[in-house]
């Protein structure tokens, strides 16, 4: 027990996380990890400020967690701040996952408390096992080197004093100290990807190699150093071949292609602008001058041997291209879109709002996913092929103006809209008896790694 205390003290000193007398906002869920974090920090002379979020996702259980943390703060004579949020409603209204919205609520609230109290930093209870699970989560979803280096002990105002400690050690400390905590019933559910990795994948990996977690952690340290080397190379390249002035960034593509890792370099050069990995690879392919690539807030244009990056012009929206040969998952600012083409054998077509089957043979690729525009029209499925303006269709659904502004459409290379995304496919592209291949598209909430 005392060994853990000394180890955390040394870890905090090594990474300059906190020192005795520092005021630290501590995120306390009521679970064992956060209760241990709170106990350890106060024993090390830190002045904790307890912050708890009631996400209202588990009814009386959520309220019980809030009461428990409030009582714990009172028992230890610590300041207590509570945030109550209707997380499920917010997620639905925003079209995002509950986990993503909960994470934003949590960190926004912690930062609010930090500013209000004048605290030095914010402490959260991520531990060694969380690092391994996060790396696997990011790996299977798709990530670069920055995703494989795991969590950092210090990131902005956020500190993670327990990042090197295994969960078993935390539980042993809690029992030895006779601490009490709350068990979150949702943590046992495997319907969430992160819980599935924790309860299903990690035990199997430990069967393959009992040192699986240790090896993953060891590799995160290697990737951390690799990332540092890559960033150094990026800085040198920027100094020689990137010009930035008058709201425009100009990148020498010829010089970039001559490097040993052009895709990785361009990924880092464009990373802050929101361009996807698929767009980065496409930019490096041969293109005539004038080819345009759009992210959520930037436009990149091929101009000879240079790539010019500027802000989006007023009224311009990002768009994404679906090539028949490249079935890459897309992540827009509003949602995620996955898709595949497969042979059709006459099976029943699902009737779901966010999943659609279209006759792949009836459309000309590439397809373009974009925000709806004035004048857009389509032939809503079930209306006998009659044309209808997308605006009128959405008005008939009594969709609010903000809601209509969030609507996307998918159109063919002939500029024919085949799907008003999340609402209705087009009659001209419906699956029928003569269909031989189907394009299956699925819209899901946009998610961010924790």
HELIX and SHEET records of a PDB file:
HELIX    1   1 UNK A    2  UNK A   14  1                                  13    
HELIX    2   2 UNK A   32  UNK A   43  1                                  12    
HELIX    3   3 UNK A   60  UNK A   75  1                                  16    
HELIX    4   4 UNK A   87  UNK A   94  1                                   8    
HELIX    5   5 UNK A   98  UNK A  117  1                                  20    
HELIX    6   6 UNK A  128  UNK A  141  1                                  14    
HELIX    7   7 UNK A  145  UNK A  148  1                                   4    
HELIX    8   8 UNK A  167  UNK A  176  1                                  10    
HELIX    9   9 UNK A  185  UNK A  188  5                                   4    
HELIX   10  10 UNK A  193  UNK A  196  1                                   4    
HELIX   11  11 UNK A  197  UNK A  201  3                                   5    
HELIX   12  12 UNK A  202  UNK A  208  1                                   7    
HELIX   13  13 UNK A  212  UNK A  241  1                                  30    
HELIX   14  14 UNK A  253  UNK A  257  1                                   5    
HELIX   15  15 UNK A  262  UNK A  270  1                                   9    
HELIX   16  16 UNK A  271  UNK A  273  5                                   3    
HELIX   17  17 UNK A  277  UNK A  284  1                                   8    
HELIX   18  18 UNK A  360  UNK A  362  5                                   3    
HELIX   19  19 UNK A  390  UNK A  396  1                                   7    
HELIX   20  20 UNK A  401  UNK A  405  1                                   5    
HELIX   21  21 UNK A  427  UNK A  429  5                                   3    
SHEET    1   A 6 UNK A  79  UNK A  84  0                                        
SHEET    2   A 6 UNK A  47  UNK A  54  1                                        
SHEET    3   A 6 UNK A  23  UNK A  27  1                                        
SHEET    4   A 6 UNK A 121  UNK A 123  1                                        
SHEET    5   A 6 UNK A 158  UNK A 159  1                                        
SHEET    6   A 6 UNK A 154  UNK A 155 -1                                        
SHEET    1   B 5 UNK A 242  UNK A 245  0                                        
SHEET    2   B 5 UNK A 248  UNK A 252 -1                                        
SHEET    3   B 5 UNK A 306  UNK A 311 -1                                        
SHEET    4   B 5 UNK A 298  UNK A 303 -1                                        
SHEET    5   B 5 UNK A 292  UNK A 294 -1                                        
SHEET    1   C 5 UNK A 319  UNK A 322  0                                        
SHEET    2   C 5 UNK A 367  UNK A 371 -1                                        
SHEET    3   C 5 UNK A 408  UNK A 411 -1                                        
SHEET    4   C 5 UNK A 417  UNK A 420 -1                                        
SHEET    5   C 5 UNK A 424  UNK A 425 -1                                        
SHEET    1   D 4 UNK A 330  UNK A 331  0                                        
SHEET    2   D 4 UNK A 335  UNK A 343 -1                                        
SHEET    3   D 4 UNK A 437  UNK A 445 -1                                        
SHEET    4   D 4 UNK A 355  UNK A 359 -1                                        
SHEET    1   E 2 UNK A 377  UNK A 378  0                                        
SHEET    2   E 2 UNK A 388  UNK A 389 -1                                        
END                                                                             
